[in-house]
Amino acid sequence: MYHHVDGRDGIVELLRERVASAIDPGTLELTPWDEALEAWARSYRAAFAAHPRAIPLLMTSPVRAPRVLAQYERAVSLLLAAGFDRALIMPLVIALENLVLGSALDLAAPETMWELTEHAPTPHLAEALAAVGEGRADRAFEVGLTAFMNHARVVREDG
């Protein structure tokens, strides 16, 4: 395999291209900008949720894959065209990635992440866990994405 790629870094980039190929590039063509960004986030999450074990590897290696860089270029261009301050774009993109990738990992976690015991009484936690019901990870993602999008709209307006 190393005859076809540039060592470990080449393998990581092939893996990145494979995972990222499932992100719908058409989402970044939608209008208005906030619908495009939200659709991209959902597609991005779905792509990485299918490969959660790849996330730590990919997030600790620089992005070099041309097709992946082109997708980031489209996202940055979308935000520039929407009127975002250039200095705020990468913090927004990185924050969105943190939300998306954390949520993709959360989808791979057990539905019940808290095991309550009688040794540590937690009645309020127990009630809150019972109230959330099924789809904990999806509901948490919706909360985070809504908060992110509201923040992005404010940042754009404040310029």
N, C-alpha and C positions, 0 to 999 in steps of 0.2 A: 504494500500500500504506500509506503514511504517513497516509492519510485514515482508515484503519481501526484503526490502533494508535498508541500514544504513542511515536513515533520509534524510535530504535535499541533503547532499553530494552524497548519493547513487542514488537519483533521477537524479541529474545533470550528474552523470557518465553514467547512463542508456541512458540519452538523448545524451550524447557525443558519446557513442558507436553506437547509432542509426544513428546519422548524419554521423559519420566517416565510418560506414559500406558501404556507397556509394562511398567511395574513392577507386579507383581501385588499389589493392595492386600489381598487375602485372606491373604497371608503373615503379616501383622501380627495376624491373628485366631487364629493357631495357638496351641496350648499344648503344653508349657510355654513360657515366655518365650524361652528360649535356642533352641528349635526355630523359633520365630517370627522371631527376629532373624537366624538363619542363613539361613532361607528367603528373607527379605527381601533379605539381602545378595546371595544368588545371583540373585534376580530383578532387582535393581538393576544388578548387573554385566552381566547379559544385555542389559538395555535399553540401557545405555550402550555396550556392546561393538558394538552395531549402528550406533552413530553416534560413533565415536571422535574424529572431527575436531571435533565439537561440544563435547567435554569442556573444552578450554582456554577457550573462549568462555564456557561456562556456569559454570565454576568461578571466573571472575574478575568475575562480576556478581552482585549481591545477589539472593537468591531473593524474588520477589514474587508469583508465580503462586499464586492461592488453592488450586487442587487439589494443587499440590506442597507448599505449606505445610500443608495438611490431612494429607498423608501423614507429614510430620515430626511433626505433632501426635500422630498415632497411634503413631509410634515412641517418642516421649517418654512418652506415656501408658503404653505397654507397659512401659517401664523403670521408671517410677514405681510402677506396680502390682506390679512384681516386687520392689520394695523397694530400688531403687538410691537412693543419696544424690543429691539434686537437683543438687548442685554437680558431680557426676561425670558426669552424663548427656550434656551437650554435648561434653565431651572424648571420650567414648566414641563418640558419633554421628559426630563429625568424624574420629576415627581410623578408624572403619569406612568412611566415605566415602573417605578417603585410600587405604585398601586396595582397595576396590571399583573406584574410578576409575583408580587406577594399574594394576590388573589388567586393566581394560577396555582401556586403552591398550596394555598388553603383548600382548593378543590380536591387536591390529592390527599388531604388529611382526613382522619376519621370524622364522621359527622359529630361525634361527641368528643370534644377535646378536653373536657373537664370531668374528671372522675371524682365525684364527691364521696367523702367518707364520713363516718360518724366521729372520727378522730379530729376533724377540723370542721366544726359546724359552720355552714354557710347557707342559711335559709334564704337570703336575698338572691344570692347567686343561683340557687336551685330554682327559685321562682322565675328569674330572668331566663334561665336555660329552658325551662318548661314553656315559657311564653314564646320563645323564638320559633319553635317548631322545626319542620323540615326546611332544608334549603338555607341553612345558616350561612354558608360561604357566599351564595348568590345574593342574599339579602345584605350582607356586609359589603360586598362589592358595589351594590347599588347605592348604599349610603356613601361610600367613599367616592364613587364616580360623580354622584350628584354634588357633593361638597367640592370636589376638584373643579368640575365644570362651572359652578357658581363662582369659585375663586378666579378661574380664568377669565370669566366675563367681567368681573370687577377689575382685574389687572388690566385688561384691554381698555376698559373705559377710563381708568386712571392714567393710562399711557405711560 
